[in-house]
Amino acid sequence: MFTTLLVIGGVLVGLVALLALIVSLSARPATRGSAPTAGSPGWVAATGRAHPDAWSEPVPTSEIPAAR
């Protein structure tokens, strides 16, 4: 009986530790600025831009190529 409780407790502790590891690895890194710096890779988009209005004309962008 005591062994069963130890096994169940160990499994629960292991699952909590695994959950903590997954959460810590999937957390977003802290942002330092609103625009990419000179050392940033080219695929990093500028953050802090306003979301486009659904009823306005589409603005051409080079971030997402048009599907033709």
C-alpha positions in Angstrom: 0.0 0.0 0.0 2.8 2.4 0.9 4.6 1.5 -2.3 1.5 2.2 -4.4 1.2 5.7 -2.8 4.9 6.3 -3.5 4.5 5.4 -7.1 1.4 7.5 -7.5 3.1 10.4 -5.8 6.2 10.1 -8.0 4.1 10.0 -11.1 2.2 13.1 -10.1 5.4 15.0 -9.2 6.9 13.9 -12.5 3.9 15.1 -14.4 3.9 18.5 -12.6 7.7 18.9 -13.4 7.0 18.0 -17.1 4.2 20.5 -17.2 6.5 23.2 -15.7 9.2 22.4 -18.2 6.8 22.7 -21.2 5.3 26.0 -19.9 8.8 27.5 -19.4 10.0 26.4 -22.8 6.9 27.6 -24.6 6.8 31.1 -23.0 7.3 34.1 -25.2 10.5 35.9 -24.8 10.4 39.4 -23.4 10.3 42.1 -26.1 12.8 44.8 -25.8 11.5 47.2 -28.5 8.7 47.7 -30.9 10.7 47.4 -34.0 13.4 44.9 -35.1 16.9 46.0 -34.5 19.8 45.8 -36.9 20.9 42.5 -35.5 17.4 40.9 -35.9 16.9 38.3 -38.6 15.0 39.5 -41.7 11.9 37.4 -40.9 11.2 39.3 -37.7 8.2 41.5 -38.3 7.8 44.9 -36.7 5.5 44.6 -33.6 3.1 47.2 -32.4 1.4 47.9 -35.7 -2.3 48.5 -35.7 -4.5 45.8 -37.0 -5.9 46.5 -40.5 -9.5 47.6 -40.7 -11.6 44.9 -42.3 -13.4 47.4 -44.5 -10.4 49.4 -45.8 -8.6 48.7 -49.0 -5.9 46.0 -48.7 -2.4 47.4 -48.4 0.3 45.6 -50.4 2.9 44.0 -48.3 6.1 42.0 -48.9 5.6 39.9 -45.7 3.1 37.6 -47.2 3.3 36.8 -50.9 0.1 36.8 -52.9 -1.2 33.4 -53.9 -1.8 33.2 -57.6 
